[in-house]
């Protein structure tokens, strides 16, 4: 398995793309979130993915920097189905609010000759807190992170041999996630900024955390590999260096601060 970070930035970045990524296992792919627009299609192309291979998609929550790229994926899928250029089916997972918004936006924005494929070959599937599904051939559990803002789900994927890949969404870890995040081989966690720049970026007021916070957490949870994402972009030129330096003071596993389009072997 590997992960490709299509985007690594928070909602307001201009020097990188909003946070979204692709998990790949052989010829199977899971696209997680879509960023804020059709730049998703460019990022997939730059990462040398065929957008048609994104047959399973998971949307964590309704914020525009996560859901709007998926609106474009719906258009591409339905339009190419109509043109006879897209074979087979695709599935988009999300909690009830996310799926309802996607259905309503598609109905409002796209012609019936395209949306007729929704529910037929393009499946918009509601998942519940704690629900298990088979995704990319792996047992995957979706869970409510109990956000204080928009309702948001993360997921925990069984990589095999008892190893876990856990995504905590784009907000700080909540104790309700412990059974999923603890002892994960891989943990994805947001890091809005550096701890020593918290007075500049005000992460806590936005219900986010710092590289220090995320790294301390991963150490406490017994995580082996930590990926930090959903950051500010004012430090973009030195982000990898600065965030890694801060994080390694508190986390003794393998720490990754990826750039857009960076691919990591899992």
RARAVEN-V354291 format. One record per residue. N is the residue number from 1. RES is the residue in one small letter. PHI is phi in whole degrees, 0 to 359 (* if undefined). D_CENTER is the distance of its C-alpha to the mean C-alpha in Angstrom with 2 decimals. Layout:
n | res | phi | d_center
N | RES | PHI | D_CENTER
N | RES | PHI | D_CENTER
//
This chain:
n | res | phi | d_center
1 | x | * | 15.85
2 | x | 215 | 13.89
3 | x | 234 | 10.52
4 | x | 242 | 10.53
5 | x | 277 | 8.75
6 | x | 289 | 9.46
7 | x | 210 | 9.20
8 | x | 227 | 9.51
9 | x | 258 | 11.32
10 | x | 282 | 11.70
11 | x | 296 | 13.00
12 | x | 257 | 16.42
13 | x | 289 | 16.14
14 | x | 232 | 18.48
15 | x | 262 | 18.67
16 | x | 208 | 15.17
17 | x | 264 | 12.39
18 | x | 297 | 9.77
19 | x | 296 | 6.43
20 | x | 197 | 4.51
21 | x | 203 | 5.47
22 | x | 238 | 7.98
23 | x | 266 | 9.49
24 | x | 226 | 13.21
25 | x | 224 | 16.22
26 | x | 65 | 19.34
27 | x | 262 | 19.27
28 | x | 255 | 16.41
29 | x | 225 | 12.89
30 | x | 233 | 9.65
31 | x | 268 | 7.50
32 | x | 248 | 4.02
33 | x | 65 | 4.88
34 | x | 227 | 7.91
35 | x | 69 | 8.98
36 | x | 266 | 12.48
37 | x | 175 | 14.65
38 | x | 280 | 16.10
39 | x | 301 | 15.38
40 | x | 307 | 12.46
41 | x | 295 | 15.45
42 | x | 293 | 16.97
43 | x | 295 | 14.07
44 | x | 299 | 13.99
45 | x | 295 | 17.74
46 | x | 296 | 17.89
47 | x | 276 | 15.81
48 | x | 65 | 18.46
49 | x | 259 | 16.48
50 | x | 269 | 18.25
51 | x | 303 | 16.16
52 | x | 293 | 18.32
53 | x | 279 | 16.89
54 | x | 278 | 13.56
55 | x | 276 | 15.36
56 | x | 232 | 12.64
57 | x | 226 | 9.68
58 | x | 233 | 7.69
59 | x | 248 | 7.32
60 | x | 288 | 6.80
61 | x | 195 | 9.72
62 | x | 273 | 12.29
63 | x | 301 | 12.17
64 | x | 300 | 13.15
65 | x | 281 | 10.76
66 | x | 236 | 7.91
67 | x | 258 | 10.37
68 | x | 292 | 13.09
69 | x | 296 | 11.92
70 | x | 289 | 11.78
71 | x | 300 | 15.36
72 | x | 289 | 16.29
73 | x | 297 | 15.01
74 | x | 300 | 17.20
75 | x | 299 | 20.02
76 | x | 298 | 19.87
77 | x | 296 | 19.83
78 | x | 293 | 22.60
79 | x | 296 | 24.66
80 | x | 285 | 24.78
81 | x | 297 | 25.63
82 | x | 299 | 28.43
83 | x | 275 | 29.64
84 | x | 74 | 29.75
85 | x | 253 | 27.39
86 | x | 230 | 24.52
87 | x | 265 | 25.54
88 | x | 80 | 24.24
89 | x | 231 | 21.48
90 | x | 215 | 17.76
91 | x | 227 | 15.75
92 | x | 244 | 13.09
93 | x | 257 | 12.17
94 | x | 182 | 11.79
95 | x | 287 | 14.17
96 | x | 305 | 17.49
97 | x | 295 | 17.00
98 | x | 300 | 13.98
99 | x | 295 | 15.96
100 | x | 297 | 19.11
101 | x | 296 | 17.88
102 | x | 297 | 16.70
103 | x | 296 | 20.08
104 | x | 291 | 22.04
105 | x | 294 | 20.62
106 | x | 298 | 21.25
107 | x | 296 | 24.70
108 | x | 284 | 25.52
109 | x | 262 | 24.36
110 | x | 243 | 25.18
111 | x | 290 | 28.54
112 | x | 301 | 29.46
113 | x | 295 | 30.10
114 | x | 260 | 26.36
115 | x | 291 | 25.01
116 | x | 298 | 27.51
117 | x | 277 | 25.11
118 | x | 288 | 22.64
119 | x | 93 | 23.62
120 | x | 258 | 25.61
121 | x | 245 | 23.49
122 | x | 255 | 20.16
123 | x | 260 | 19.24
124 | x | 259 | 17.26
125 | x | 248 | 17.00
126 | x | 280 | 16.92
127 | x | 245 | 15.79
128 | x | 255 | 17.45
129 | x | 301 | 16.99
130 | x | 84 | 17.82
131 | x | 283 | 17.90
132 | x | 259 | 17.78
133 | x | 223 | 17.02
134 | x | 266 | 17.46
135 | x | 235 | 14.42
136 | x | 55 | 15.15
137 | x | 82 | 18.32
138 | x | 243 | 16.88
139 | x | 297 | 17.38
140 | x | 229 | 14.17
141 | x | 250 | 14.53
142 | x | 267 | 12.58
143 | x | 214 | 13.60
144 | x | 282 | 14.23
145 | x | 277 | 13.49
146 | x | 58 | 16.57
147 | x | 297 | 15.45
148 | x | 271 | 18.55
149 | x | 252 | 17.08
150 | x | 285 | 15.24
151 | x | 305 | 14.68
152 | x | 217 | 11.21
153 | x | 248 | 10.13
154 | x | 247 | 8.40
155 | x | 208 | 9.51
156 | x | 231 | 11.95
157 | x | 253 | 12.96
158 | x | 282 | 16.57
159 | x | 276 | 16.97
160 | x | 104 | 20.71
161 | x | 58 | 23.57
162 | x | 77 | 22.11
163 | x | 269 | 19.22
164 | x | 242 | 15.86
165 | x | 246 | 12.26
166 | x | 236 | 10.62
167 | x | 247 | 7.33
168 | x | 267 | 8.90
169 | x | 76 | 6.59
170 | x | 242 | 8.06
171 | x | 231 | 11.61
172 | x | 300 | 14.14
173 | x | 310 | 14.77
174 | x | 245 | 17.10
175 | x | 304 | 19.94
176 | x | 295 | 19.06
177 | x | 269 | 16.18
178 | x | 304 | 18.78
179 | x | 295 | 19.56
180 | x | 269 | 16.05
181 | x | 281 | 15.34
182 | x | 299 | 18.96
183 | x | 62 | 20.03
184 | x | 291 | 16.69
185 | x | 292 | 17.14
186 | x | 229 | 13.66
187 | x | 232 | 11.87
188 | x | 259 | 8.78
189 | x | 217 | 10.05
190 | x | 290 | 10.34
191 | x | 214 | 13.74
192 | x | 299 | 14.94
193 | x | 196 | 18.15
194 | x | 283 | 20.94
195 | x | 298 | 23.05
196 | x | 283 | 26.18
197 | x | 243 | 24.78
198 | x | 297 | 23.77
199 | x | 289 | 26.91
200 | x | 269 | 25.76
201 | x | 258 | 22.17
202 | x | 53 | 22.67
203 | x | 296 | 19.32
204 | x | 291 | 20.87
205 | x | 293 | 22.13
206 | x | 264 | 18.63
207 | x | 57 | 17.50
208 | x | 230 | 15.63
209 | x | 230 | 16.81
210 | x | 248 | 18.15
211 | x | 300 | 17.88
212 | x | 299 | 20.95
213 | x | 301 | 19.66
214 | x | 296 | 16.50
215 | x | 288 | 18.80
216 | x | 300 | 21.51
217 | x | 299 | 19.28
218 | x | 300 | 18.12
219 | x | 297 | 21.83
220 | x | 294 | 22.93
221 | x | 274 | 20.60
222 | x | 72 | 21.84
223 | x | 285 | 18.62
224 | x | 272 | 19.46
225 | x | 228 | 16.65
226 | x | 240 | 14.46
227 | x | 248 | 11.72
228 | x | 259 | 11.78
229 | x | 208 | 9.60
230 | x | 59 | 9.54
231 | x | 256 | 13.27
232 | x | 289 | 16.36
233 | x | 238 | 17.89
234 | x | 288 | 21.57
235 | x | 257 | 21.64
236 | x | 304 | 19.77
237 | x | 295 | 22.81
238 | x | 238 | 22.99
239 | x | 304 | 19.55
240 | x | 303 | 19.11
241 | x | 297 | 22.69
242 | x | 291 | 22.76
243 | x | 291 | 19.61
244 | x | 295 | 20.59
245 | x | 300 | 24.11
246 | x | 292 | 23.27
247 | x | 297 | 20.88
248 | x | 289 | 23.39
249 | x | 288 | 25.98
250 | x | 237 | 24.28
251 | x | 237 | 22.23
252 | x | 252 | 24.22
253 | x | 273 | 21.73
254 | x | 272 | 19.90
255 | x | 249 | 17.88
256 | x | 236 | 15.55
257 | x | 236 | 14.84
258 | x | 285 | 13.55
259 | x | 268 | 14.51
260 | x | 304 | 12.96
261 | x | 76 | 13.57
262 | x | 286 | 14.29
263 | x | 248 | 14.23
264 | x | 237 | 14.62
265 | x | 284 | 16.63
266 | x | 261 | 15.71
//
